[in-house]
Structure formats: structure tokens, C-alpha cells
Amino acid sequence: MVIPSQIETSVHIERHYAVTEIAEMWNLSVDKVRELFEDEPGVLVLGERSPRRKRRYVTLRIPQTVLERVHSRLSSKFGRSAPQC
């Protein structure tokens, strides 16, 4: 019997945030949060990024570890003025 490692299973049970939740927590616009996370490794992208449509139908789900990584990067880049989680 194969038992998955703790690292493999933790990704699946890790808290994932919606763009609107992060926008509210960090007091930013939804568009700015999308801009910060849309190309970030580890973010779940649900839907299609079709250039043929006027509107992109994409939902982002951001894992807690990715949220913390981006927050840390922004905090070190901009000092203490970065959004608080």
C-alpha cells in the first residue's frame, strides 16, 4: 500500500482563496489582485483564457502558501506598506 507524503496531500487540503477574498483582506481592487496572481506559480486557473473572446472566463483560486509567498515578496519589495493578510 502506497501512502502519499504529507507534502503531496497538504496541497490538496490547503486553504484556497478567491480573488474577492484577497481583495477584501488587502483592501485592493479585484483587478489588481488578479494582476498580482494570474501568472503566479501554484495558482489554480479554472476556465479558459481564450483570446478569441472579448471577456476572459477564468476563475483563480490562490493557495495559502502562494498568498504568503506573494505577500512576503511585496513586503520586502515595498517595506511595510504592503497589504496585510
C-alpha positions as CSV (number, residue, x, y, z in Angstrom):
1,M,0.0,0.0,0.0
2,V,1.4,3.4,-1.0
3,I,0.9,6.3,1.4
4,P,1.3,9.7,-0.2
5,S,3.7,12.0,1.6
6,Q,2.5,14.8,3.8
7,I,3.7,17.4,1.3
8,E,1.7,15.9,-1.6
9,T,-1.5,15.7,0.5
10,S,-1.2,19.1,2.1
11,V,-1.5,20.9,-1.2
12,H,-5.0,19.3,-1.7
13,I,-6.3,20.3,1.7
14,E,-4.6,23.7,1.9
15,R,-6.9,26.7,2.2
16,H,-7.6,28.3,-1.2
17,Y,-8.7,31.9,-1.5
18,A,-10.9,33.6,-4.1
19,V,-9.7,36.8,-5.7
20,T,-12.5,38.7,-4.0
21,E,-11.5,37.4,-0.6
22,I,-7.9,38.6,-1.0
23,A,-9.1,41.9,-2.4
24,E,-11.1,42.5,0.7
25,M,-8.4,41.4,3.1
26,W,-5.7,43.5,1.4
27,N,-8.0,46.5,0.6
28,L,-7.2,46.2,-3.2
29,S,-9.4,46.1,-6.3
30,V,-10.3,42.7,-7.7
31,D,-8.4,43.7,-10.9
32,K,-5.2,44.4,-9.0
33,V,-5.4,41.1,-7.2
34,R,-5.9,39.3,-10.5
35,E,-2.9,41.1,-11.9
36,L,-0.8,40.1,-8.9
37,F,-1.7,36.4,-9.0
38,E,-2.7,35.4,-12.5
39,D,0.7,34.2,-13.6
40,E,2.0,33.2,-10.2
41,P,3.1,29.5,-10.0
42,G,0.8,27.3,-7.9
43,V,-2.4,29.3,-8.6
44,L,-5.3,27.2,-9.8
45,V,-6.7,28.6,-13.0
46,L,-10.2,27.4,-13.8
47,G,-11.8,28.2,-17.2
48,E,-10.5,29.3,-20.5
49,R,-8.1,32.1,-21.4
50,S,-9.3,32.3,-25.0
51,P,-8.0,35.4,-26.9
52,R,-10.9,35.0,-29.3
53,R,-13.4,36.2,-26.7
54,K,-13.9,39.7,-25.5
55,R,-14.1,38.6,-21.9
56,R,-11.8,36.1,-20.3
57,Y,-13.8,33.5,-18.4
58,V,-11.3,32.5,-15.8
59,T,-11.6,31.8,-12.1
60,L,-8.5,31.9,-9.9
61,R,-8.0,30.0,-6.6
62,I,-5.0,31.0,-4.6
63,P,-3.5,28.6,-2.1
64,Q,-2.4,29.8,1.3
65,T,1.3,29.2,0.6
66,V,1.1,31.2,-2.7
67,L,-0.7,34.0,-0.8
68,E,2.0,34.1,1.8
69,R,4.8,34.0,-0.8
70,V,3.4,37.0,-2.7
71,H,2.7,38.9,0.5
72,S,6.3,38.3,1.6
73,R,7.7,39.3,-1.8
74,L,5.6,42.5,-1.8
75,S,6.5,43.3,1.9
76,S,10.2,43.0,1.1
77,K,9.9,45.0,-2.1
78,F,7.8,47.9,-0.7
79,G,8.6,47.8,3.0
80,R,5.8,47.9,5.5
81,S,3.2,49.5,3.1
82,A,2.3,46.0,1.6
83,P,-1.2,44.7,2.2
84,Q,-1.8,42.8,5.5
85,C,-3.2,39.3,5.5
